[in-house]
Amino acid sequence: MVPDDPEGLGPEQVYSWFAAYFAGTQSMGADQWYSAFASDARVDDPVGTPIKRTPDQTRAMGNGFLEPFRKIGL
Protein backbone atom coordinates (compact mmCIF):
# COMPACT_ATOMS: atom_id res chain seq x y z
CA MET A 1 0.00 0.00 0.00
CA VAL A 2 2.90 2.40 0.69
CA PRO A 3 5.09 3.19 -2.34
CA ASP A 4 8.87 2.95 -2.27
CA ASP A 5 9.12 6.71 -2.76
CA PRO A 6 6.77 8.39 -0.26
CA GLU A 7 7.93 11.81 -1.51
CA GLY A 8 5.98 11.17 -4.70
CA LEU A 9 2.62 10.64 -3.00
CA GLY A 10 -0.28 12.57 -4.44
CA PRO A 11 -3.45 13.57 -2.60
CA GLU A 12 -5.35 10.54 -3.92
CA GLN A 13 -2.71 8.14 -2.60
CA VAL A 14 -2.68 9.82 0.81
CA TYR A 15 -6.47 9.66 0.97
CA SER A 16 -6.39 6.01 -0.08
CA TRP A 17 -3.90 5.17 2.68
CA PHE A 18 -5.97 6.92 5.36
CA ALA A 19 -9.12 5.21 4.10
CA ALA A 20 -7.39 1.80 4.34
CA TYR A 21 -5.99 2.57 7.80
CA PHE A 22 -9.35 3.66 9.22
CA ALA A 23 -11.22 0.83 7.48
CA GLY A 24 -8.79 -1.54 9.18
CA THR A 25 -9.41 0.14 12.52
CA GLN A 26 -13.18 -0.03 12.06
CA SER A 27 -12.95 -3.71 11.07
CA MET A 28 -11.55 -4.53 14.53
CA GLY A 29 -9.14 -6.85 12.74
CA ALA A 30 -5.42 -6.39 13.33
CA ASP A 31 -4.58 -8.06 10.01
CA GLN A 32 -6.73 -5.64 8.02
CA TRP A 33 -5.38 -2.72 10.09
CA TYR A 34 -1.82 -3.94 9.47
CA SER A 35 -2.41 -4.15 5.71
CA ALA A 36 -2.22 -0.34 5.55
CA PHE A 37 1.48 -0.54 6.49
CA ALA A 38 4.46 -1.40 4.31
CA SER A 39 5.79 -4.90 5.03
CA ASP A 40 9.04 -3.40 6.34
CA ALA A 41 7.38 -0.61 8.35
CA ARG A 42 8.90 0.57 11.61
CA VAL A 43 6.27 1.72 14.07
CA ASP A 44 7.35 4.09 16.83
CA ASP A 45 4.03 4.43 18.62
CA PRO A 46 3.55 5.34 21.32
CA VAL A 47 6.70 7.41 21.36
CA GLY A 48 9.15 6.17 23.96
CA THR A 49 8.19 2.51 23.68
CA PRO A 50 10.31 -0.03 21.80
CA ILE A 51 10.07 0.36 18.03
CA LYS A 52 8.04 -2.36 16.33
CA ARG A 53 10.24 -3.67 13.52
CA THR A 54 8.49 -6.85 12.40
CA PRO A 55 5.02 -7.62 11.04
CA ASP A 56 4.27 -9.73 14.14
CA GLN A 57 5.20 -6.86 16.47
CA THR A 58 3.07 -4.42 14.49
CA ARG A 59 0.09 -6.80 14.42
CA ALA A 60 0.44 -7.32 18.18
CA MET A 61 0.40 -3.56 18.62
CA GLY A 62 -2.75 -3.43 16.47
CA ASN A 63 -4.43 -6.07 18.62
CA GLY A 64 -3.49 -4.11 21.74
CA PHE A 65 -4.84 -0.92 20.18
CA LEU A 66 -8.11 -2.53 19.10
CA GLU A 67 -8.81 -4.60 22.23
CA PRO A 68 -10.33 -1.78 24.34
CA PHE A 69 -12.73 -0.97 21.48
CA ARG A 70 -13.74 -4.63 21.25
CA LYS A 71 -14.37 -4.78 25.01
CA ILE A 72 -16.81 -1.89 24.95
CA GLY A 73 -18.46 -3.05 21.74
CA LEU A 74 -17.42 -0.34 19.31
C-alpha positions as CSV (number, residue, x, y, z in Angstrom):
1,M,0.0,0.0,0.0
2,V,2.9,2.4,0.7
3,P,5.1,3.2,-2.3
4,D,8.9,2.9,-2.3
5,D,9.1,6.7,-2.8
6,P,6.8,8.4,-0.3
7,E,7.9,11.8,-1.5
8,G,6.0,11.2,-4.7
9,L,2.6,10.6,-3.0
10,G,-0.3,12.6,-4.4
11,P,-3.5,13.6,-2.6
12,E,-5.4,10.5,-3.9
13,Q,-2.7,8.1,-2.6
14,V,-2.7,9.8,0.8
15,Y,-6.5,9.7,1.0
16,S,-6.4,6.0,-0.1
17,W,-3.9,5.2,2.7
18,F,-6.0,6.9,5.4
19,A,-9.1,5.2,4.1
20,A,-7.4,1.8,4.3
21,Y,-6.0,2.6,7.8
22,F,-9.4,3.7,9.2
23,A,-11.2,0.8,7.5
24,G,-8.8,-1.5,9.2
25,T,-9.4,0.1,12.5
26,Q,-13.2,0.0,12.1
27,S,-12.9,-3.7,11.1
28,M,-11.5,-4.5,14.5
29,G,-9.1,-6.9,12.7
30,A,-5.4,-6.4,13.3
31,D,-4.6,-8.1,10.0
32,Q,-6.7,-5.6,8.0
33,W,-5.4,-2.7,10.1
34,Y,-1.8,-3.9,9.5
35,S,-2.4,-4.2,5.7
36,A,-2.2,-0.3,5.6
37,F,1.5,-0.5,6.5
38,A,4.5,-1.4,4.3
39,S,5.8,-4.9,5.0
40,D,9.0,-3.4,6.3
41,A,7.4,-0.6,8.3
42,R,8.9,0.6,11.6
43,V,6.3,1.7,14.1
44,D,7.4,4.1,16.8
45,D,4.0,4.4,18.6
46,P,3.5,5.3,21.3
47,V,6.7,7.4,21.4
48,G,9.2,6.2,24.0
49,T,8.2,2.5,23.7
50,P,10.3,0.0,21.8
51,I,10.1,0.4,18.0
52,K,8.0,-2.4,16.3
53,R,10.2,-3.7,13.5
54,T,8.5,-6.8,12.4
55,P,5.0,-7.6,11.0
56,D,4.3,-9.7,14.1
57,Q,5.2,-6.9,16.5
58,T,3.1,-4.4,14.5
59,R,0.1,-6.8,14.4
60,A,0.4,-7.3,18.2
61,M,0.4,-3.6,18.6
62,G,-2.7,-3.4,16.5
63,N,-4.4,-6.1,18.6
64,G,-3.5,-4.1,21.7
65,F,-4.8,-0.9,20.2
66,L,-8.1,-2.5,19.1
67,E,-8.8,-4.6,22.2
68,P,-10.3,-1.8,24.3
69,F,-12.7,-1.0,21.5
70,R,-13.7,-4.6,21.3
71,K,-14.4,-4.8,25.0
72,I,-16.8,-1.9,24.9
73,G,-18.5,-3.1,21.7
74,L,-17.4,-0.3,19.3
